[in-house]
Amino acid sequence: MVADGFEEGEYFTTITWGQGDKNYDETHQVTKTYKFDTQDKLDAFLWGVNAGVGWSDYEVKEVSGEG
């Protein structure tokens, strides 16, 4: 199944930045969708996001592609 606005062969993730930070409320959260042309690029991006745990709070809303 391909999400609205995306084509077959495109990979994406939607992340809300700012989750859990005591200094921010919902009005300071930013939701952004990142699009990649390969599964490897998506995986590398998500690896980098996960490596940043501790200095950046976030919540992954959805991820396309292969698990």
Secondary structure, DSSP 8 states (H G I E B T S, - for coil): ---TT--TT-EEEEEEETTT-TT--GGG-EEEEEEESSHHHHHHHHHHHHHTTTT--EEEEEE-S--
